[in-house]
Amino acid sequence: MSMTLMTSWEQGVRDFNQGSYWHAHESWERGWKDLAEPMKMHLQALIQVAAVLHHFGRGKPGPAMALCRLALEKIEK
């Protein structure tokens, strides 16, 4: 994992733990496509979970549930 991706990962964890789910999502978005499987799929699932929590917090259960299904599929793999 590159230093840039590691820094983005750590920032995303801090944001997520503080309840800043959209910022966590944005931090984790940087560079995940360059990862090898299965790490790529795991990080994509976490990005989707952060987006789920963001949508729920904004009162948007429809988009949250749709993303939740996608994230769960990846987590189950």
C-alpha positions in Angstrom: 0.0 0.0 0.0 1.4 3.4 -1.0 2.1 6.1 1.6 -0.6 8.3 0.0 -3.2 5.5 0.2 -2.1 4.7 3.8 -2.5 8.4 4.8 -5.9 8.5 3.2 -6.9 5.3 4.9 -5.8 6.6 8.3 -7.7 9.9 7.7 -10.8 7.9 6.7 -10.6 5.9 9.9 -10.4 9.1 12.0 -13.3 10.6 10.1 -15.4 7.5 10.4 -14.8 7.2 14.2 -15.8 10.8 14.6 -19.1 10.2 12.7 -18.0 12.1 9.6 -19.0 9.4 7.3 -19.0 11.4 4.1 -15.4 12.6 4.8 -14.4 9.0 5.5 -15.9 7.9 2.3 -14.0 10.6 0.4 -10.7 9.7 2.1 -11.1 6.0 1.3 -12.1 6.7 -2.3 -8.5 7.9 -3.0 -6.5 5.1 -4.6 -8.7 2.0 -3.7 -9.0 1.1 -7.4 -5.2 0.5 -7.5 -5.4 -2.2 -4.8 -5.2 -5.9 -5.5 -8.1 -8.2 -4.6 -9.4 -9.0 -2.0 -8.2 -5.8 -0.3 -9.8 -3.8 -3.1 -13.2 -5.3 -2.5 -13.0 -5.0 1.2 -12.1 -1.3 1.0 -14.9 -0.7 -1.5 -17.3 -2.3 1.0 -16.1 0.0 3.7 -16.6 3.0 1.4 -20.1 1.9 0.8 -20.8 1.4 4.5 -19.7 4.9 5.2 -22.0 6.2 2.4 -24.8 4.1 3.9 -24.4 5.8 7.3 -24.2 9.2 5.6 -27.5 8.6 3.8 -29.2 7.3 6.9 -28.0 10.4 8.8 -29.5 12.6 6.1 -32.9 10.8 6.3 -32.5 9.0 2.9 -33.2 5.3 3.7 -33.8 4.3 0.1 -30.3 5.0 -1.1 -28.9 3.8 2.2 -30.5 0.4 1.8 -29.5 0.0 -1.8 -25.8 0.7 -0.9 -26.1 -1.5 2.2 -27.1 -4.5 0.0 -24.1 -3.9 -2.3 -21.7 -3.6 0.7 -23.1 -6.8 2.3 -22.5 -8.7 -0.9 -18.9 -7.7 -0.8 -18.5 -8.4 2.9 -20.0 -11.9 2.5 -17.5 -12.7 -0.2 
